[in-house]
Amino acid sequence: MSTHHFPKRWGAEPQEDGRWRFAIWAPDAAEVAVEIERAITPLLGSDDGWLVGSAVAEAGCTYSFRIDGATYPDPAARAQASDVHGPSRLVDPRAFSWSGGWQGIPWHQAVIYELHVGTFTPEGTLAAAQRELARLKGLGITLIELMPLAQFDGARGWGYDGVLLYAPHESYGGADALKQFVDAAHKLGIGVLLDVVYNHFGPSGNYLPAWCPSFFHASVRSPWGQGIAFDEPAVRSFFVDNALYWLEEYQLDGLRLDAVHAIADQTTEDFLDELGQAVRARDWGRPIHLVTEDERNLADYLQAHAPFDASWNDDWHHAIHCLLTGETESYYATFAVDPLADIETALRDGYVEQGQSRPPHDRPRGKPSSALPRTAFINFLGNHDQVGNRAQGERLHHLTEDMNALRVVTALTLLTPFTPMLFMGDEFLTHAPFLFFTDFSGDLAEAVRVGRAREFETFSAFSGTVPDPNAPETAARSVVGSARTEPQRAHEAFVRDILALRAFHIVPLLAETQRPVAIVQRDGAVFDATWRFETVALHLRFVLGGEGFSLPVDPFFVEAPAGSRFAFAAAVRKA
């Protein structure tokens, strides 16, 4: 058994003598103290804006920072006494005993499962999600990606409105429940990634602007308000420490950084590089994986010796989505022009958009990506964004009439050298949508409701009444549940079989090299794709809505329904 404690620079830290150290950066404040169970201890300041003090206290005590006469929660609190508006609670991380012995998951073995704790089970807790771990292990999942857990206002939400970024949300079970979940996953051989949001704070419960306006730049705007002042060392330390904290105290296997394109960094030393280097500088005793979401399609962070392992590849999703649904609006417009050609490019190069002009918008995006490892691209048929940002939360299988086509693109996504990801419930074709939901009140709730409805006024594919994000039934409709019907169980078995084949045939090849030579040929809707590894080659032959399919030599997998215009086969042969 072992314990893990990360001594962060912000907030409350337990000391060896029964005292707690309290530190906060408040350069705009005149008077700062910590209030512990009504006992007040002044903090002493310095020229760099830091204020530090210590006091005797016990774990479990509540505390707040008293700043210029008003009280605020600790922005780096490990836990809250109740909601985001009240006092924080002292937590000694050394009190939790880990099983130990976990050695991690190499990236080339990654099969990711994106999971929202609140809607993954009817209970919506980490303890309930923990009971599903054995099923996910049997499915072939090696890494679970938890959507953000940092404390946000209310009991329901996606997690991207977090305001207390060090505190796991109490509605999911809190700090110990998350540690128990990770420990249980490790015992089964599953790693855990956490989605973190460093580009903004949520609109309710973020008190930093009230007492520390220097944390932000009034002149820098983001979609969520003022930009974060990443040029301030104390601000950078808040986020870098946050990453290290999650990895150390919760023994996580990596982080997924949300919307890094929205991080307004005006410094010469790139914040993402600094964060990545801080992570890579430590010996964790296990592989640590860093994943980005980056709408810019940049290759820089994924180059050899760069700190990040992979990035979400929306291009793959968009091309497949357009092929199967025929949708042409919004960001699908460029991918609807020739989705088959885009799939060809994605198989060969990873990204589709690599800086070239593409009709109908002709707005260049991205950089060349063909030299990157294939595992640097996380491919999927759905995720929380692509499903939840639809007005009705439909998944791809809700929009696809041809189930043969769905099975073929599922096999294609899971049996390429790219890193596959499944969104919770897609493995068994859940009936549940994934809707956008929050738990705000008052004027903010009305603003979110009205804004959400206006968002879809011009999109015919998203027509209909937009569910009220704040209505409890909106979140309730999004609960995934489990496979119950025979078709659902059959599809889950199909996915399980494919992932077993991936583990047997493809993962050993990726252990040799994650940069195989790609040769992709297409004749209309008929594809021949080959990736040459050091000793053998992976060959995929498939047709996506056409004629002329024929089997390769000695396939290890075939999905070719009679009469269908979609078919797929995979083989391994000498290079």
N, C-alpha and C positions, 0 to 999 in steps of 0.2 A: 504494500500500500504506500502511496506517496501523496504529497500535497504540492500545490503550485500557487505561487503568489507573485504577481508582477507589481513592483513598487512604482506606480504611476506618479507623475509630477503634479497633476491636478487632483484636488479633492482630499479625501480622508484616507490615511494609510495607517494600519496597525504597526506598533513598535514592539520591541521585545520586553519592555518594562511595564506593560499594561497601559501605556499612554498611546495616544493617537496623534499623528501629525496632520495638520490641516494646511493646505496651500491653495491659493487662488490667485489668478492674474487679474487685477482690477486697476489698471492705470488711470481710469477715469473717476475712481471713487475717492472720497475724502476720509471715510472711516469704515473699517471692516472688522467684524468679529465673527466668531462661530458660537452659535447657541445650541447647547446640548441639553436636552430635557430642561429647558428654561435657565440653565446656568450659562453665563456669557463669558467668553474668553476673547480678549482683543487679539488681533493679528498684527504683527509688525511688518511694516512695508520696507521696500528698497527702491533704489532709483530705477530699476527695470520694470517696475509695476507689479512684482510679485509680493504677496503678503503671506506670512507663514506664522504658525503658532502650534502649540501642543496642549493637550489636556488629557486627564485620566477619564476613561469611559469604558463601557462594556459593549461588546457586540450585541446588536439588537436595539440599542438606544437610538432615538431619533435626534436629528440635528438639522440645522439650517445655517446658511450664511446670512449675517445681518450686515447689510451694506447701506450706508447713509440712512439708517433708520428703518429700512424695509427688510423683510426676510424673504429669502429665495432658496429653492432647493439647490443642492450641490450639482453643478452641470456634469460632474464626473462621478456621480453617486453610483455605487454598485447596486443599490436597491432603493425603492421608495417605500415610505410607510403606507401610502395609499395610492393617490394619483399623482400626476406630474406637477400639480399646483401646490402640493403640501410639502412637509419636511421629508428629508431623506433618512435612510436607516443604515447604521453602521453594520458592515458585513466583514468578517474576518475570513478571507479565502482559505486560510490554513486549516480551517475546521473541516473541510471536505476531504475525504480520503479517496484517492483514485486507485483503481485496480492495478494500473501499471502494465508494462510489457508490450504496449502497442508500438509497432514499428512503421505504421503508415501504409499508404497506397501510392505506388509510383504512378506518375501522370499517364503513362502509356496504357495503364489498366483502367483509366477513368471511364465509368459509365454513370452519368449524373442523373439524379432524380430531384427536380425542383419541387419543393414542398412548402405550403403555407400552413403553419401549425393550426391556426384558428378554424380552418375549413377542411383540413385533412381528415378529421374524424368528427362525429357528432358532438363529442365532448369539447373539442377544440383546445386540447391541452398537450403539453409535451409528454406527460405520462401516458395519455391515450395514444399518441403517435408512437411512443416507444413500443407499445404492444404490436405494432405493425412492422417492426424492424425485421423479424424473421421472414415475413412474406417478401419484403423487398430484397433481402439476401437471396432467397430462393428465386426471385425474378432475375437476378443477375446484376443488381445495382451494387456499385462499389463506392460511390460517393453521394451522400445526400446534401443538397443545397437548400438550406433553410432561408426562406424569405426573411427580411429584417425583423429582429426581435426587440430592438431597443425601444424603451418606453415611449409611447405616444399617448396623446390625449384620448380618453375613452377606452372601451373594452374591445372594440372591433375596428379593424383596419388592415390595409395591406402591409403596413410597417414602414412605408417610405415617408411618413410624416413624423418620424422619430425626433424627439427633442432632448432626451437624456440618453446619450449614446453609449454609456457604460452599463446601463441597467436593463437586464432582460425583463420583458413585460410581465407584470404580476398576473395578468389574466391567463397567461400560458403556464404559470406555475413558478415563475421567478428563477433566481440564480441556481439553486440546488437542483431544480427540475431539469434545467438545461444541462448541468453537469452530469446528472444521472442518465439523461438521454445520450449524451456523447459517450459516456463510459459504456453503456449498454451496446451502442452501435459498434464501438471498438472491439468488444468481446465477440461480436459476430463477424468481425472482419470488414466492417463498413466504416469509411471515413466520413467526416462531416465538414462541410463548408458553410460559412455564414455570409449572407448578403449584407453589406454595410453601405451606408449612405454618407458620403463626405462632401457632397456638392451643395447641400442646403439643410436647413432645419424645418420642421413642420410649422404650421401656422398657429398652433395653439399650445401653450406651455413652454415656449422658448423665451426665457427671461433674460438671456444674454444681452439683447439690445438695450434693455432697460438700465442695466448697471455696468455694462462693458461695451459701449458703442465702438470702441477700437477693435473689437473682434470682427467688425464688418467694414466694408467700404461703401459709403453712401453713393459714390460715383459709379460703382460697378454693379450692374443689374444682372439678375438671373431670372429664369422663369418663376422663381419662388420668392423674389425680393432682393434685398441687398446681397452683394457677393461677399463671400467670406474672405477675410484679410490674410491670405496665405503668405504674405510677405512678412508677417509678424512671427518671430521665432516661437513665442509662447502659443500662438494659434496653431502653428505647424505641429508643435509638440503635443497639443491636445489630440490631434488626429493620428499622428504616428504612434503615440502611446496607446491610443485606442486599438489600433491594429495589433500591436504587440500584446496588449492586455487580453484580447479575445483569444489569441493563439496560445498564450501561456496559461492563464487562469482557467480557461475552458477547454484546453487541450484540443482545440479545433485543428483541422487539417488544411485549412486555407480560408481565403476570403474571396468573395466576389464583390468588386467595387462598382457600385451603381453609377451609371451615366457620367463617366469620367470626362466626357466632352463638355460637361456643364461646370467643371471645376475651373473657376476663373483665377488662374495662377499668373501673377504678373512678375514673378521673380526670375532671375537668371538660372537658378538651380531648381529644376522642375520638381514640384512636390511629389508627383508619382514616382519619380526616380528616387527621391529621398526615402519615401516610404518603402519602396521595394528593396532598396539597399539596406535599410534598417532591419527588415525581415531577413534578408539573405545573410546578414552579418552574424546572426546568432546560430548556434548549433542546437537545433531543436530535438535531435535524436530521431527524426522522422521527416519524410518529405513534406514540405509546406507548399501549397499551391495558391497562386495569385491569379485571379481571373478578372477581366475588365468587361464592362459594357461600354462600347465606344462607337457612336454613330458616325464618326469621321472615317472609319475603316483605315486607321493608321496601322502601319506595320512596325513602327519604331519600337514600341514597348515589347514586341514579341520576337525581336531578332535574337540571334545567338548571343548569349551572355547578358541579355536584357532580363530585368527582374520578374517579368510576368510570363505565365505559362500559356495563357490562351485568352481568347475574347469571344463573346457571343457573336455568331455569324447570322445576322438577320437576313442577309442576302439569300442564303439557302432557303430559309423559311418562305421568303417573299416569292421566290421563283416557283417553289412547289405549290404554294397557296394559290397563286395565279393560274397555274396549270390545272389544278383540280376544281377551282371555284369559278374561274372566269372573271373575277373582280378586277376592276380597272381604276378605281378611284383612289384619291389620297396618295400615300406613299407606294401603293401598288402600281401606279400608272406606268412607271418605267419598266417594271418587271412584267407587265402584261403585254408589252410589245412583242416579245419573243421569249417566253419562259423556257422553251426547250434549249435555246442557245445559251440562256443564262445558267441553266443547270449544267450544261457542258462546261462553261467557264468555271463555275464553282467547283466542279469535280477536278478540274485541271489546276486551278490557281488558288482556291479557297474563297476569296472575295470575288464577287461579280463586278462591283464598281470599284475601280482601281485608278481613278483620276481621269477617265475618259468621259467625253460628253455623250449623254444618252438621251434619246427622245423619250417623251415629248418635252421634258423640262430643260434638257441640255445644261444641267448644273453639275459640273464635275465634283466628284466625291471620292476620297480614298487614295491609296498609294499601291504600287505593285506589291503583290503578296505571294507570288509563285515560289519564292525562295524560302518561305517560312515552313516550319514543320507542319505536317498535316494535322497533328494533334493540337496545334495552336488555334484551330477553328472549332468552336463548339456548335454543332449542327443540331437542329431540332425541328419538329413539326408544329410545336406550340410552346408558349411560355406564358407567364403571368401577363406580360405586356400585350402580346399578340392576341391573346384571348380576352383578357380583362379590359383592354382599351376599345373593344367593340361595345356598342350600346347594350346589346343583349348577351354579351359574354359567350358567344358561340365558339366552340372548339372546331377544329378542322373536320372531325368526323361528324359533327352536326351539320356541316355545310356540304358534305360530299355524298352524292347519291351512289357512286360506284365504289362499293366496298373492296372490290378487287384492286382498284387503283390505290386505295388507302393501304392495303396490305403490301403492295409493291413498293410504294414510297416509304413505308415503315421499314421494310427490309433494306432498302437502299440507304436510308439514313443510319441504320444500325450496323451495317456491314461494310462501310467504307473505312479508310484509315483515319478519318476525322474523329473528333471526340463527340460521342452522341450524348444527348440529353433528352429525358422524358419529363413532361409536365404531369404532376400528380393526376391520376385518374385516366390519363390517355392510354395507359397500358391495358385497360379493360373497357375502353369506350364508355366512360361514365356518362350518365344522362345529365349530370349537373353542369350548368354553365359556370363560368368564373366571372362574377360581376365586380364592378368597382363599388366598394363600400367603405364607409367611415362611421364614426360615432361622435360627431360634433353636435353642438347645440347652439341655439340662438341665431344671431345674424350670420355666423360662419356656416352653420348648417344650411341656411337658406342660400347663401352665396354659392356653396358647393353644389347644391341641387340645381340651381338655375344655370350655373356655369357648365355643369355636366350635360344638361339638356341642349344648350346652345352649341356645344362642341360637335354635335352630330346633325345639326339642322341641314347641312349641305350635302350629306352623304346618303344617297338613296339606299345603299346596301345596309345602312345602319338605321333605317327608318323604324318608326314605331315609338311607343312611349318608353322613355328612358327611365329605368327603375330609380327610385329615390335612394341615393347612396346611404343616407342616414337611417333608413327604415330597417329595423332588425331583420325583417323577412328577406331583404336583399342579400345579406350575409348568409342567412339560413339556406337560401336557395343554392348557394355556392358550395355547400358541404358535399364532399366527394363520395363518402360512403365506401362501399366495396362491391365487387362483382357479384351479381345475383342471378342474372339470366344466363342461359346457355350460350348465346352469342358473346356475351361479355367474358365468360369464363374461357371460351374458345380463343378469343383474341388475346387474353392474358397469357394463355398457354403458347400461342404463336410468338408473342414477344419473348417469353421465357426461352423458347427453343432457339430463337435467333440470337439472343444474347449468349446462350451457351455455345453456339457456333462461333460467335465473335471471340469469346474467351479462348476457345480451342484453336481456331485457325488464324485469327488476325492479331490478337494481343502478342503472341510470340514473335510475329514479324515486326511489330512496332518496338519490341524490345531490342531488335537488331538495329533499326534506324527509324526515326520518326520523320525522315525526309526522303521517302521513296520517290523515284522518278515516275512522273505521271504521264501516261499516253492515253488521250481520250479521243475517240473517233465517233462521229455521228453521221448517220444517213437518215435524214428526216427525224422520226421519233425513235429510231433504233440506235442504241448506244453500245459501244465496246470501250470499256475503261480498264486500263491496266496500271497497276502500281508495282514497279520493280524494286524489290528489296535486295539485300546483299546476296541471298542465296536462291530465293524463289520470287514469284510474282503473284499478286492477287489480281484475278481477272473477273470483272463483272460484265455480264451481257444482259441488257434489259430493253424493253420497249415501253414507252410512255404515251400510249394512245395511238398506236399505229399497227402496221403489219410487218411481217418479215422476221419474227423472232425465231431463233434457232438455239439449241443448247450448246454450250461450250463443252470441251472434253472433260470428262470426269468431274462434274459439278458436285460440290458438297451441300448445295442448297438450291432448290428450284421452287418457284412460285409462278405457275403458268396455268391459270384456270382456263378450261376449255371455252372457246368463244370470246374470251376477254381480249381487249386491245392493250392490256397492261400485263407484262410478264417480267420475270427477273430470275437470274441464275448467277451463282458465284462459284468460282473454282480457284484452286491454288495449283501452280505448276512451276517447273524449273524456270529460272530467269533466263 
